[in-house]
Amino acid sequence: MNPKRSLAEISVRCLCLLLGLFILAQGIAFTILADLGTDAITSPALVAHHVLGDAPGGMGCSICTVGRMLICIHAILVLAQVALLRSKYRPIQLLQVVMGLILGTMLDFCLPYTRLLPVPDYCAALAYTLLGCVLCAFGIFTFVKADLIPLSAEGLCLALSRTFSWRFSRVKVAVDCTLVGIAVLASLLLLGEVVGVREGSLICAVSTGFIIGFFFRVCPMWDKLFAAVGQHPVKRDDSMM
């Protein structure tokens, strides 16, 4: 966080961050509704919900919602960062846990009314998946433009990149594949079937980055808004793409 920013700009950026998280949560909710597979970090959370929560075949623990399981995943990723960086870990980055808490709570808010939508056939499910990808991309784009605190998955990628001098893009792919692999293995061992990982997961993985890049190229509204409150716009960081 830039300490030279005015209170007005920080306030606007916080609102931008919250908006980005809500749009991201709604996008995730659409991918869950479609049931064709969701993004990498939500996949293990969805499996945990099916094992522990009130989903058919689960243990019936009503507090183990998808959103709360997602909060737990974010917390685990933050602990992994602390273990990697140790004394180099900046305490302000613990706010990533707060970001995960907000995102998980928003997801639990979005899911009930999103599940009211009909999914009559595969084409509708595919359309919901694509809509979810667009919303997730715009939510991440908005969150990144706020330029305050990264989400825990990106924070872990940065920690691994800095600790082992690995390229961020390769670390991102490795972390995402690891999360998906954990989801597949856990669902096979505990549920006897694959949950949360299907062709929609591949669609999310392939398309989201390109869509985020598209928004960076054609959507300058956040830069203009931040400039309007008296500060310079956020410069695009191509290393995050």
Secondary structure, DSSP 8 states (H G I E B T S, - for coil): --TTS-HHHHHHHHHHHHHHHHHHHHHHHHHHHHTS---TTHHHHHHHHHHHSSSTTS---TT--HHHHHHHHHHHHHHHHHHHHGGG--GGGGHHHHHHHHHHHHHHHHHHHHTTS---SHHHHHHHHHHHHHHHHHHHHHHHHH-S---HHHHHHHHHHHHHT--HHHHHHHHHHHHHHHHHHHHHHHHSS--S-SHHHHHHHHHHHHHHHHHHHH--HHHHHHHHTTS------GGG-
